[in-house]
Amino acid sequence: MRFIVYALISAALFGAATPLSKALLPSFSAFQLAGLLYLGAALGVSASAFRRSRRSQLLKMDFRNIFRLCGAILFGGVLAPMFLLLGLKAASAASVSLWLPLELVATAVFGRILFQDHLGKFGWLGMAGVVAAGILLSYGEGSAGIKSGLLVMLACACWGLDNNFTALIDAISPAQSTFWKGLFAGSINLSIGLSTQEFNGTAGAVAGALGVGILAYGASIVLYITAAQNIGAARGQIFFASGPFFGVVLSAIILGEMVSQLQLISAVLLVISLMLVFLDRHEHSHVHASLEHEHGHRHDDGHHDHVHAGPPKAVRHSHRHLHRPVSHSHPHWPDLHHRHSHGSK
């Protein structure tokens, strides 16, 4: 339950980023603002990322985790925010907010094709509903909406890959993952922005962009990664997909945008679609191979029976540990311990 709450708080913070970014865009180019947002994210998590007990973790990363982190930086930190902000220039913040559940579709599809996530009939129906809602919104925004919709779709596809990469990183903490993504992606985007367009942002606008980055990207990403590592990237997206509704409400409050009838219809369709995805159940007999990694865990979850001196079973803690081979059956989501090939069960 705690990780569901994390995902919902993450969604609220990220939902606020759309109208706030729309308000900041007149002061910056898309690359400049994307850079400041992600540098803010790095700044916001820096203290947590480099507590003394975590400083050596980055040096212990293997090739698989380095590859995943680089993929998250490229797709989620560099490309996705750039596409999103370009799309935000062409359409209302409310509509862009309601397009963002396409990230759920991208996460689930990439998770199924590339990362062996399960997706059943309710899941696929829900995904189709999310896509239909996006088409309705594009129609309502006219030609500009089609252009913006395609850009936001590209952003969501990039974040879909990012979500699957970050959910599998088990060598560094979520805060460290967010720090490195923010530092590298922010530096790259800001450098491109400064080299291609004059910087006209005021000190107040820069502080505002960094503040949005600290909360809407830094704190939000850490909470999402923590949730995704424990309930799976696609399932984490179910709850994270509530973010657009926060964005619509804040667009009306902050920017004074009117909520159209078509947007309301799309919102209802999104709610129904997300409920269908949530109904998707998954249980089958599966085998866990021997695995050694590090992440936050408890000893009463059925997967962590190693013995050591430390906190009680029900207390969450983190250290490197070894899983022995085991075969069993229980309802599960595609978290760090459940990435396996199977049939259509």
N, C-alpha and C positions, 0 to 999 in steps of 0.2 A: 504493500500500500504506500509505503514511504516513497518508493521510486516513481509511482504514478503521480504523487504530489510534486515531486521534483520536476517531472515532465510538464505538468500543468503550469508551474511557476515559470519554467523555462519558456513555455509557449506565450505566457502573458508578457514577459519581458521582450521576447522577439517580436510579438505582435505590435508592441509600441514602437518598434524601430521603423516601421513603414511610414506612418504619418510624421514622425519626428525627422526622418531622413528627407521626406518630401519638403518639409519646412526648411531644411538646411541646404538643399540642392542649389538654390539661387546663389549661394556664396561660394560654391566649389564646382569643379568638374566631377564627373562620375568617378574617375580614377582617384582624384584627390580625396573625395569623401570616403570612398571605399578604403583607402589607405588609412585615413584617420580613424575610422570606425574599428578597424582591426588592430591598429596600434593601441587604441583605447582598450580593446579586449586583452591584449598582452599586458598592458599596465595594470589592469584590474585584477589579474590572477597571478601577478609576479611574486607577491609575498607568499601565497599558498604553494606556488609551483616549486619554489626553491627553499623550502624549509630544510634544515640541516640533514634530516633523514632521507631526503629525496635527491640530494645533489648529484649522487653518483649513478642514478638510475639511467640517465641518457647514455652514459658510456657503456652500459650493459645491453643496449638494444641490439637485437639480431637483424639480419637483412630483411626478414619479413616485416618486422615492425617499422624499420626505416622506410621501406617501400610504402607501407600503409600511411605513415605520417606524411611522406612526400605527396602521396595522392590526395590526402586531405588538404594539404596546403595549396596544391595547384587547383583542384576542383572547387573546394569549399571556401578557400580564402582569397584566391586571386580571381578566378573566372566568375563564380556565382554572384558575388556582390556587384561586380561590374555590370553583368547582364541585368540584374535586378534594378540597379539605379538608372540604367539607360531606359528600361521599361517604365520606371516610375516617372520619368520625364514626359512620357507620351500619354499617360492615363491617370485617372484619379487614384488616390491612395487607397480608397475603399475597395475599388475593383482589384487593384494589385494585391491587396490583402487577401481577397477571396480567391485569387488565383494560386496563392501559395500552397494550398493543400495538394497541388500537383506534385509537390515534393514527396508527399506520401506515396503517390503512384510510382514515381521514379525510384524511391527507396525500395519499395516492395518488388518492382520488376527487376531492378538490378540485383536485389537480394536473392530473388528466385533464380535468375539466370546465371549470375556470376558467383554468388556466395552461398548457395544451397539453402536458402530460407524456404520454409513451407508457405504456401498460399492456397487456400481451399476455395470452394465455390462462392461462399459468402464474401471472401476477400476479393475475388475477381469482380463480383457484382458491385462491391463498394468502390473499387477502383474505377469501374466504368462510370459510376455515378459522379465521382469527383471530376473526371474528364468532361462529362456532359455539363456539369456546372460551369466549368471553365469556358466551354464553347458558348454557353448562354451569355456569360459576362463579356466575351469578345464581341459578340453580336451587338450587345447593348452599347458598347463604346465606339462602334463604327470602325472606319479604316484605321484610326489611331489605336483602337483597341486590339485589332488584329496584330499590328506591329508590336504593341506592348505585350500582348499575350504570348507571342512567339519568343520575345526576349525573356519574359518571366519563365516560360517553359524551359528555355535553355538554362536559366539560373537554377530551376528546380531539379533538372537533370544532373547538373553539377553537384548540387547539395545531396542528391540521392546517392551518388557515388561516395561523396564525402561521409555521409552517415554510415554507410557500410564499412568504409575504411576505419573510421574512428571507433566503431563498436567492437572492432577486432584488435585494437591496440592494447596489449597486455603487459608491456614492458615499462611504461611510464604512467603516471597518474593522469586523470582527466584535466587537472589544472595545468600540468606540464604540456600536454597535448595542445591545449588551447593557447598557452603562452607561445609555443613555437609556431603554431599556425598564425597567430596574430602578428608576431614579430616579423616573420618572413613575408607573409602575404601583405601585411600593411606596408612594409618597406618597399616591396616590389610595386604595388599599386600607387603609392605616393610618389615614388621615383618616376614612374611613367607619367603620372598626372603633372608633376612639376616640369618635366621635359617637354610636354606637348601643349601646355596652356599656362598662361600667367596665373600666379596665385594671388587671389584677391580677398581671401578670407580674413575677417577681423579676429582679434584675440578672443572675443566673446563667442564667435562662431566656431573657432577651433576648440575652445573649451567645451562647447555644447556637443560637438562631434565626438570628442574624446569621452565625454560623459555618457553619451548614447552607446558608444562602443564598450565602455566598462560594464554597463548593465545589460544592454540588449544583445551583445555578442559575447562578452567575457563571462559574466555570471550565468547567462542563459546557456551558453555552450557547455560549460562545466556541468551544470545541472542536467542537461540533455545527455551528455556522454555518460555520466554516472547512471542515469536511468537506462539508456540503451544497452550498456554493458550488462545490465541485470535483467532486463525484460526483452532485449532484442531490438535491433534497429527499426524493423518494420513496426513492431508493436509500440515501441516508444513514439513512433511517428503518429500513431492513432491519437494519443493524448496531446502531442505537440501540435497536431493539426488544429487544435482549438485556437491557436495563436491568431489566425486571420480574423476571428470574430472580435477579439480584443482590438485588432487593428481597425476594423470598421467603426467600432464605437469611438475610438480615439480620433479617427479621421473626422468624424462629425463634431467632436468636442474641440479639437485643436485647430483643424483647418476649416471648419464650418461647412463641410461637404454634406450634401443631401443624400440620403440613402434611397435609391430608386426601387421601384417595384420589382424590376428584373433582378436587382441585387438581393432583395429579400427572398425571391423564389430560388435563386442560386444558393442562398444560405440554408434554406430548408432542405434542398436537395443534398447539400454537403452534410448536414446533420444526419439525414437518413443513410447516406453512403458510409459515413464513419461508424454508425451503429452496426451496419452490415459487416464491416471489417472487424469490428470488435467481437462479433458473434462467431468469427472463424475459430474453430477449435482444432487442436492438434495433439494426438497421442499415439505412440506406437513403440514397439520394442526397439531399443537402440543400444549401440555399443560405444562406450567411452574408451579410447585408447589411452595409454600412459601419456601424461602431459605435465610439464613443469612451467609455471608462469607466476605472475604477481598481479594481484588486483584486490579490491575490497571484497570481503566475504565474511560469512558467519559459519559456525560449525553445526548449525541445526537445520541446514537447507538440503540435506541429503546428498551433497556432492563434496563436502569437505570434512573428511573423517581423520585427517592427519592429527597427530598429537604434538603439542608443544606447551611450554610454560607461557601463560599469557592470560588474556581475557576469557571470561566464561563463554560458553557456546553461543549464546544469544547476542553477544556484543560484536558489532561489526569492526573489523580491523584489516590491515593489509600487510602482507609479507610474501616472499617467494615460497611456493609450496609445490609438492608433487602429488598428482592424482594417479592412483593405481587403476589398472584396467578394470572395467566393470560393465555388466550388461543388465539393463532393467527397463521397465516401462512405466511412464507417468506422463501427465500433461506437461508440456514444456513449450517455451518460446525460444527463438534462435539467439540465445545469449552466448557468452564466451565459451560455454561448455556444450552447446548444442548446434554445431555446424557439421551436419552429416548428410550424406546422400541417402535417399529413400524413394519409395514409389509414391503413389498418389494417395496414401492413407490420410 
